[in-house]
Amino acid sequence: MASSTLFHKGQSEELPAQVIGTGQYTFGLAYATNRFPVLMQEDEDVKVYSEYLANPPGLVSMSGTVCRVVDFEPYCQCAMHRTVSLDYGVVLEGEVELILDSGETRLLRRGTNHAWKNVTPNREVDGQMVGSWARMLYVLAPCEPLQVIRGILGESARGIGVRESS
């Protein structure tokens, strides 16, 4: 007999938002795991995600993956940071500029200390020009620390306002 596919009833359909710092940006934890390959038997992955919703991970889960949506308020520039992870960042809404620690805006390279800035043009609302929010989706998977001439590059995320990755 064929089985039916069902939606999991244990999670809200609304993405919970974690306000970061002074509220310039919010993190929405879309999903997170604590191991690879992921264990899905008996809803183990859903239990792990529920635990992360109650106690959000740092930027990276050093043993699993993190998928989050980040909303940037108008003109927001996040703190300079670097993670020990392979990241996929996708702009879903607005325009976001990558800023290097040199001040240049360039293509992000491995192990680069960087920040993101919302540069979405203003829009007219009720006859007034107002700033626009930007939204990005990130998927982060842990990696071995990058070895460079001057040493090993570890995580540097003190100014972000989230706990250290573990």
Secondary structure, 3 states (H helix, E strand, C coil): CCCCCCCCCCCCCCCCEEEECCCCEEEEEEEECCCCCCCCHHHHHHHHHHHHHHCCCCCCCCCCCEEEEEEECCCCECCCEECCEEEEEEEEECCEEEEECCCCCCCCCCCCCEEEEECCCCEEECCEEECCCEEEEEEEEECCCEEECCEEECCECCCCCCCCCC
